[in-house]
Amino acid sequence: MSQPPNWQRGMIRVDLDETVGFVTFDRPEKLNAMDRAFWPDLRAALVWAEEAGARCIVFRGAGTRAFCVGGDVKSFAALSTEEERRAFQIDAMATFDAIARCALPTVAAVRGLALGGGCEVAMACDMVIAADDAVFAMPEARFGLVPGYGVLRAPSVVGAQITKFMVFGGEKLDAESALRLGLVQRLSTVDGLMDDALALARKVAAVPPAAIAAGKALIDTAIDPARVAQSIEMVTALHSTPESRAAVSSFGEKA
């Protein structure tokens, strides 16, 4: 029995267009902010897409304003114990790793805001195509945190100093800056983004899977598991600091 052409769980939707699987972050009323279920649901979506016959994955955000603005800050406030905070970090890191290690080639098609975890998703992908209104940032420091995956991945994408510029300085990269620094590989327009992303994905999907697998194995440099464990522990500890708890609580009251 053939798989249906689409799948949805929570805020994650997958639509199959022949050999291209479009994974949509479908929570536009919250700018596609990641809820607690986002992490396991996204991992399940990748498994479904591969089993359904996709040969390339395109990540996109629903609506017109954002690819994804990262974690829902209210979900941070709900993490009341150290064990819950550690479990949250483990879940998130496992999902970024699943994107990076996905057997299928992955493309982030970014329109609008890609903040925090949204920026990290883009960095975990094999390729990024962005509309000219795209904005990339990792603003976790304003909550007394650092992006647990971004601090490990970004130095190999944009360099150590630009990573510090983004993480410590809270600086945003517009689409052209992101292209110049290597975070983005191709620019598009708001109206042309999905057509361009589909064309790129179909081209990549036509490459024999064995060649894709060999290329990913030879090109990609895996993040040391010891550094992942260190990131989990450090970010868990940061979640527990009075400064972070106060910043998260204050943001939640304003939201």
C-alpha positions in Angstrom: 0.0 0.0 0.0 1.5 3.4 -1.1 2.1 6.2 1.4 -0.3 9.2 1.3 1.3 12.3 -0.2 1.2 14.2 3.0 1.7 13.8 6.8 1.2 16.1 9.8 1.8 16.0 13.5 1.5 19.1 15.6 3.1 22.0 13.9 5.1 19.9 11.4 3.6 19.1 8.0 5.2 17.1 5.2 4.0 17.4 1.6 5.5 15.1 -1.1 6.0 16.6 -4.5 7.2 13.6 -6.5 10.7 13.1 -5.1 10.8 16.3 -3.0 9.5 16.3 0.5 8.5 19.8 1.8 8.7 20.0 5.6 6.7 23.0 6.7 6.8 24.6 10.1 3.1 25.3 10.3 2.5 27.7 13.2 2.3 31.1 11.4 0.3 32.8 14.1 3.4 32.4 16.4 5.9 33.0 13.6 6.5 29.2 13.5 8.0 29.2 17.0 9.0 25.8 18.2 6.8 24.2 20.8 7.8 21.3 23.0 6.5 18.7 20.6 8.5 20.2 17.7 11.7 18.2 18.3 10.3 14.6 18.2 7.8 15.5 15.6 10.5 16.8 13.2 12.5 13.7 13.7 9.4 11.6 12.8 8.8 13.8 9.8 12.3 13.0 8.4 11.7 9.3 8.8 8.3 9.5 7.1 9.6 11.5 4.2 12.4 9.0 3.5 10.0 6.1 3.7 7.5 7.8 1.5 10.2 8.0 -1.3 11.5 11.6 -1.0 15.0 12.1 -2.4 15.5 15.6 -1.1 14.0 17.6 1.8 13.1 21.2 1.7 12.4 23.0 5.0 10.1 26.0 4.9 8.0 28.2 7.2 4.2 28.8 6.9 3.0 32.3 6.4 4.9 35.4 5.1 6.8 36.7 8.1 9.1 33.9 9.3 10.9 30.7 8.5 11.0 30.0 12.3 11.7 32.4 15.2 13.2 29.6 17.4 11.9 28.1 20.6 8.6 29.4 22.1 9.9 31.3 25.1 6.8 30.3 27.1 8.0 26.7 26.8 11.3 27.7 28.4 9.4 29.1 31.4 7.6 25.7 31.7 10.9 23.9 32.3 10.7 24.0 36.1 13.4 21.5 37.1 17.0 20.8 36.1 16.0 17.4 34.7 13.3 18.9 32.5 15.8 21.5 31.2 18.4 18.8 30.5 15.8 16.6 28.7 14.8 19.6 26.6 18.4 20.3 25.5 19.0 16.6 24.7 15.8 16.5 22.6 16.8 19.7 20.7 20.3 18.5 20.0 19.1 15.1 18.8 16.9 16.9 16.3 19.6 19.1 14.9 21.8 16.1 14.7 19.0 14.2 12.8 18.9 17.0 10.2 22.7 17.1 9.8 22.9 13.3 9.5 19.8 12.9 7.4 20.5 10.4 4.6 18.6 12.7 2.3 20.1 16.0 1.1 18.4 18.9 2.9 17.6 22.5 1.8 16.4 25.3 4.0 14.2 27.7 2.0 14.2 30.8 4.2 11.8 33.7 4.0 11.6 36.3 6.7 12.9 35.7 10.2 15.2 32.7 11.0 16.0 33.3 14.6 17.5 31.1 17.3 16.5 27.5 16.6 15.3 28.6 13.2 18.8 29.8 12.3 20.2 26.6 13.8 18.0 24.5 11.6 19.3 26.3 8.5 22.8 25.8 9.6 22.2 22.1 10.1 21.0 21.8 6.5 23.2 20.9 3.5 22.2 24.0 1.6 20.3 27.3 2.2 18.4 29.3 -0.3 17.0 32.6 1.0 14.6 35.3 -0.1 15.9 38.8 -0.1 13.9 39.6 3.1 15.6 36.8 5.1 17.1 37.7 8.5 19.3 35.3 10.4 20.1 35.7 14.2 20.9 33.8 17.3 19.5 36.1 20.1 19.5 33.7 23.0 22.0 35.8 25.0 19.2 38.2 25.8 17.7 35.4 27.9 21.0 34.6 29.5 21.5 31.6 27.2 23.6 30.6 24.2 22.3 28.5 21.2 23.4 25.0 22.1 23.8 23.7 18.6 24.7 27.1 16.9 27.8 27.6 19.0 29.1 24.2 17.8 28.0 24.4 14.2 28.2 28.1 13.3 32.1 28.4 13.5 32.4 26.0 10.6 29.8 27.8 8.6 30.5 31.5 9.1 33.7 31.5 11.2 34.4 31.9 14.9 34.4 35.7 15.1 31.1 36.1 13.1 29.7 33.4 15.5 30.7 35.5 18.5 29.4 38.7 16.7 26.0 37.0 16.4 25.9 35.2 19.8 27.4 37.8 22.0 26.5 40.9 20.1 23.0 39.7 19.1 23.8 40.9 15.6 21.5 40.0 12.7 22.6 38.9 9.2 20.5 40.1 6.3 20.2 37.9 3.2 23.1 39.5 1.3 25.5 39.3 4.4 24.5 35.7 5.0 25.3 34.9 1.3 28.7 36.7 1.5 29.6 34.8 4.7 28.6 31.4 3.4 25.5 30.7 5.5 23.3 31.1 2.3 24.3 29.6 -1.0 21.7 31.3 -3.3 19.5 34.3 -3.1 16.0 34.5 -4.4 13.0 36.8 -4.2 10.0 36.5 -1.9 7.8 35.5 -4.8 10.4 33.2 -6.5 11.7 31.4 -3.4 9.7 28.3 -3.5 10.0 27.8 -7.3 13.7 28.2 -6.9 13.9 25.9 -4.0 11.9 23.2 -5.8 14.1 23.5 -8.9 17.2 23.1 -6.8 15.7 20.2 -4.8 14.7 18.4 -8.0 18.2 18.8 -9.4 19.7 17.4 -6.2 17.1 14.6 -6.0 18.2 13.4 -9.4 21.7 12.7 -8.1 22.1 8.9 -7.4 21.6 8.2 -3.6 25.0 6.5 -3.4 26.8 9.6 -4.6 24.8 11.8 -2.1 25.8 9.4 0.7 29.4 9.4 -0.3 29.5 13.1 -0.7 27.9 13.8 2.7 30.2 11.3 4.5 33.3 12.9 2.9 32.3 16.6 3.1 30.6 16.8 6.5 32.6 17.1 9.7 30.7 15.6 12.6 30.5 17.5 15.8 32.4 15.8 18.5 29.9 14.0 20.8 31.9 15.2 23.8 31.3 18.8 22.8 27.6 18.1 22.3 27.4 16.7 25.9 29.3 19.7 27.1 26.9 22.1 25.3 23.9 20.2 26.9 25.3 20.6 30.4 26.3 24.2 30.0 23.0 25.4 28.4 21.1 23.4 31.1 23.0 25.3 33.7 22.4 28.6 32.0 18.6 27.9 32.0 18.9 27.7 35.8 20.6 31.0 36.4 18.5 33.8 38.1 19.3 36.1 35.2 17.9 33.6 32.6 14.8 32.7 34.6 14.1 36.4 35.1 14.5 37.3 31.4 12.3 34.4 30.3 9.6 35.2 32.9 9.7 38.9 31.9 9.3 38.0 28.2 6.5 35.6 28.9 4.6 38.4 30.8 4.9 40.7 27.8 3.9 38.1 25.2 
